[in-house]
Amino acid sequence: FRPWKTIRSSGINAEYGGSLEEDPQNLVVMSVPDMSYSEKYTDETYEYRHVTIPKELVKRMPKRLMTEDEWRRLGVQQSRGWVHYLIHTPEPNILCFRRPKNYSQTNQ
């Protein structure tokens, strides 16, 4: 069983090679059941959600906050406007996202 499949690779084995930082062309898509998406929750300013990814993907992540392009390459699927804003150190496979409250797709 291989939980990911190659979409595009620039000359390396995208299933097992390189991190997203080392090879930004290494695009991988996870199947939907491999990730868990929280319900949205809010405060006065933002709406939040977290996404739990398979622990084996943590080694492919950069050691910093990810851009939208980077977290989408991991297979995270959500609407536009979400920003990876926090690294949850105790469980790095939990990605924390936020966007302005009442965000509209027309904000782009």
C-alpha positions as CSV (number, residue, x, y, z in Angstrom):
1,F,0.0,0.0,0.0
2,R,1.3,3.4,-1.0
3,P,-0.8,6.2,0.6
4,W,0.4,8.8,-2.0
5,K,0.7,8.9,-5.7
6,T,2.9,11.0,-7.9
7,I,1.3,13.9,-9.8
8,R,4.5,15.5,-11.1
9,S,8.1,15.0,-10.3
10,S,11.3,16.7,-11.5
11,G,13.5,13.7,-11.8
12,I,13.3,12.1,-8.3
13,N,11.0,9.5,-6.9
14,A,8.2,11.7,-5.6
15,E,6.8,8.9,-3.4
16,Y,9.9,8.7,-1.2
17,G,12.3,11.4,-2.2
18,G,13.0,14.9,-1.0
19,S,11.0,17.4,1.1
20,L,8.9,20.1,-0.3
21,E,11.6,22.6,0.5
22,E,14.3,20.6,-1.3
23,D,12.2,20.0,-4.4
24,P,9.2,22.4,-4.9
25,Q,8.2,20.5,-8.1
26,N,7.6,17.3,-6.1
27,L,3.8,17.3,-6.0
28,V,2.0,14.7,-4.0
29,V,-1.6,14.2,-3.3
30,M,-2.9,12.2,-0.4
31,S,-6.2,10.4,-0.5
32,V,-9.0,12.2,1.4
33,P,-9.4,9.5,4.1
34,D,-5.8,10.0,5.2
35,M,-6.5,13.5,6.5
36,S,-8.9,14.7,9.1
37,Y,-10.4,18.2,9.0
38,S,-11.8,19.9,12.1
39,E,-15.0,21.9,12.2
40,K,-14.4,25.7,11.9
41,Y,-14.3,27.7,15.1
42,T,-14.1,31.4,15.6
43,D,-13.1,34.3,17.8
44,E,-13.9,38.0,17.2
45,T,-11.4,38.3,14.4
46,Y,-10.7,34.9,12.7
47,E,-12.2,31.6,11.9
48,Y,-9.9,28.6,12.5
49,R,-9.6,25.0,11.7
50,H,-7.0,22.4,12.0
51,V,-6.1,19.5,9.7
52,T,-4.5,16.3,11.0
53,I,-2.2,14.7,8.4
54,P,-0.5,11.3,8.5
55,K,2.6,11.4,10.7
56,E,4.8,10.1,7.9
57,L,4.2,13.3,6.0
58,V,5.8,15.5,8.8
59,K,9.3,14.7,7.5
60,R,8.4,16.2,4.1
61,M,7.2,19.5,5.7
62,P,9.5,22.5,6.0
63,K,10.5,23.5,9.5
64,R,8.6,26.8,9.2
65,L,5.1,27.9,8.4
66,M,4.0,26.7,5.0
67,T,2.7,28.7,2.1
68,E,-0.7,27.8,0.5
69,D,1.2,26.1,-2.4
70,E,3.2,24.0,0.1
71,W,0.3,22.7,2.2
72,R,-1.8,22.0,-1.0
73,R,1.1,19.9,-2.2
74,L,0.8,17.8,0.9
75,G,-2.8,17.1,-0.1
76,V,-4.6,19.5,2.2
77,Q,-7.8,20.5,0.4
78,Q,-9.8,23.5,1.6
79,S,-11.2,26.7,0.2
80,R,-9.1,29.8,-0.5
81,G,-8.0,32.3,2.2
82,W,-6.7,29.9,4.8
83,V,-3.2,30.6,6.2
84,H,-1.0,28.2,8.1
85,Y,-0.4,30.4,11.1
86,L,0.9,28.1,13.9
87,I,3.2,25.1,14.3
88,H,1.7,22.9,17.0
89,T,5.1,21.6,18.4
90,P,3.8,18.7,20.5
91,E,2.0,17.3,17.4
92,P,3.5,18.6,14.2
93,N,1.1,16.5,12.1
94,I,-1.7,18.9,13.2
95,L,-1.7,21.9,10.9
96,C,-3.4,25.0,12.3
97,F,-5.1,27.4,9.9
98,R,-7.0,30.7,10.2
99,R,-8.5,33.3,7.9
100,P,-10.4,36.5,8.6
101,K,-13.9,36.1,9.9
102,N,-16.5,36.5,7.2
103,Y,-13.9,35.8,4.5
104,S,-15.3,35.9,1.0
105,Q,-13.9,34.2,-2.1
106,T,-14.2,37.6,-3.8
107,N,-11.5,39.0,-1.4
108,Q,-8.9,37.6,-3.8
